[in-house]
Amino acid sequence: MPLMPLPREWDTFLSRANPAVIATIRKDGSPHSVATWYDWHKGRIMLNMDPKRVRLEHIRRDPRVALTVFDKQEWEIHLSLLGRIVEITDDYTLEDIDRLAIRYTRMPFGNRDHGRITAWMEPERWHGWGQDGNLVPR
Amino acid sequence: MPLMPLPREWDTFLSRANPAVIATIRKDGSPHSVATWYDWHKGRIMLNMDPKRVRLEHIRRDPRVALTVFDKQEWEIHLSLLGRIVEITDDYTLEDIDRLAIRYTRMPFGNRDHGRITAWMEPERWHGWGQDGNLVPR
């Protein structure tokens, strides 16, 4: 798998509000995966979660994560990133989750009863499957 | 996360040719994720891959995997399964990859130059996000 940075076409791909899956490591070393919203900002992936989600425990214990992103229109196109969580912050103003909710739903986040947690992933490696049906790069 | 079996609505969901992501564990214990075709057959997930794919090394070393499946029409609906690979077989007749290719593309698999490998995942736990926008079960 090639190292970062991403070729420009994949950079554009990530800037769209595409469906994604985050994989984390459970306490016993096995993988966990779940769908997630994300934002792509200056070469980092922004994730945001309810403080009760188990994946928050996972990334606090082991910051290594993988993210796979599908093209929303053509799901044969997808990109995977391997990397690590480099920063975890308290989103007490709900600023980050609102940014994600507006990106994906055009509306601020609905549930404003309790705080959220933001985690920043720094990708290290990537592999993608492009429009011509080939793994990129081969 | 609840144990198997799946409620019937998720069983139906898995029987469709939906986009999915498989997460495996790399040699260093970090997660790897990539998009995959799958089939759902008698409570097991069938996966198939080129013998050169790194995820084959991963599952031979550590059979624990996670799978997240999106509804093809409505991305907001998704299901995740945790489990393990219980059987790896040589698909030398290309029967299994043809079954997947026909399921997803309505055509037999294009590349017939070399063999394929089939891996069967047995799910142990599941969690889903349903049509009403809630994590199921809560």
Boltz contact constraints between the chains, C-beta under 6 A:
constraints:
  - contact:
      token1: [A, 19]
      token2: [B, 70]
      max_distance: 6.0
  - contact:
      token1: [A, 19]
      token2: [B, 75]
      max_distance: 6.0
  - contact:
      token1: [A, 21]
      token2: [B, 21]
      max_distance: 6.0
  - contact:
      token1: [A, 21]
      token2: [B, 68]
      max_distance: 6.0
  - contact:
      token1: [A, 23]
      token2: [B, 23]
      max_distance: 6.0
  - contact:
      token1: [A, 23]
      token2: [B, 31]
      max_distance: 6.0
  - contact:
      token1: [A, 23]
      token2: [B, 33]
      max_distance: 6.0
  - contact:
      token1: [A, 25]
      token2: [B, 31]
      max_distance: 6.0
  - contact:
      token1: [A, 30]
      token2: [B, 64]
      max_distance: 6.0
  - contact:
      token1: [A, 31]
      token2: [B, 23]
      max_distance: 6.0
  - contact:
      token1: [A, 31]
      token2: [B, 25]
      max_distance: 6.0
  - contact:
      token1: [A, 31]
      token2: [B, 31]
      max_distance: 6.0
  - contact:
      token1: [A, 31]
      token2: [B, 66]
      max_distance: 6.0
  - contact:
      token1: [A, 32]
      token2: [B, 66]
      max_distance: 6.0
  - contact:
      token1: [A, 33]
      token2: [B, 23]
      max_distance: 6.0
  - contact:
      token1: [A, 33]
      token2: [B, 66]
      max_distance: 6.0
  - contact:
      token1: [A, 33]
      token2: [B, 68]
      max_distance: 6.0
  - contact:
      token1: [A, 33]
      token2: [B, 80]
      max_distance: 6.0
  - contact:
      token1: [A, 34]
      token2: [B, 80]
      max_distance: 6.0
  - contact:
      token1: [A, 35]
      token2: [B, 68]
      max_distance: 6.0
  - contact:
      token1: [A, 35]
      token2: [B, 78]
      max_distance: 6.0
  - contact:
      token1: [A, 64]
      token2: [B, 30]
      max_distance: 6.0
  - contact:
      token1: [A, 66]
      token2: [B, 31]
      max_distance: 6.0
  - contact:
      token1: [A, 66]
      token2: [B, 32]
      max_distance: 6.0
  - contact:
      token1: [A, 66]
      token2: [B, 33]
      max_distance: 6.0
  - contact:
      token1: [A, 68]
      token2: [B, 21]
      max_distance: 6.0
  - contact:
      token1: [A, 68]
      token2: [B, 33]
      max_distance: 6.0
  - contact:
      token1: [A, 68]
      token2: [B, 35]
      max_distance: 6.0
  - contact:
      token1: [A, 70]
      token2: [B, 19]
      max_distance: 6.0
  - contact:
      token1: [A, 75]
      token2: [B, 19]
      max_distance: 6.0
  - contact:
      token1: [A, 78]
      token2: [B, 35]
      max_distance: 6.0
  - contact:
      token1: [A, 80]
      token2: [B, 33]
      max_distance: 6.0
  - contact:
      token1: [A, 80]
      token2: [B, 34]
      max_distance: 6.0
